[in-house]
């Protein structure tokens, strides 16, 4: 029996953030660019909103943890914030390339923080503005991983409605 060291809190969070993002990219790999605003029902979120929302959420979590201002700007918040009204009008949103860049940049910023954080920083009390979201950065980032998975499930439903095959290969 070997003596193995359990993974660090940083590696748990980093692996989770990377894995959830890889799943998201797998769901998007053959998603048609001209269907980014597709919704099978008015209750659906479309792919463009999901991607912008996750980028905005990554930035929000990091700004809550660090106390720094959210770099995403008001326009991104209005387009992709919690409880925004979705439309199928491309003029209501930034271009897909801009959203994709923001998605990657904000995740990298969050990963950079996680990978340099100490256990003390990860488990420090977090002031979430009294909304009851998280008590520590570790908890906030853990919930952000779950949040991306939630919205990835919505992308999976959109894929099925568009007749796309499975995003994940067996074996």
Secondary structure, DSSP 8 states (H G I E B T S, - for coil): --------HHHHHHHHHHHHHHHHHHHHTT--GGGTT--SSTTS--HHHHHHHHHHHHHHHHHHHH----TTHHHHHHHHSTT----S-GGGS--HHHHHHHHHHHHHHHHHHHHH--HHHHTSB---TTS-S-SBHHHHHHHHHHHHHHHHHHHHHHHHHTT---SS---
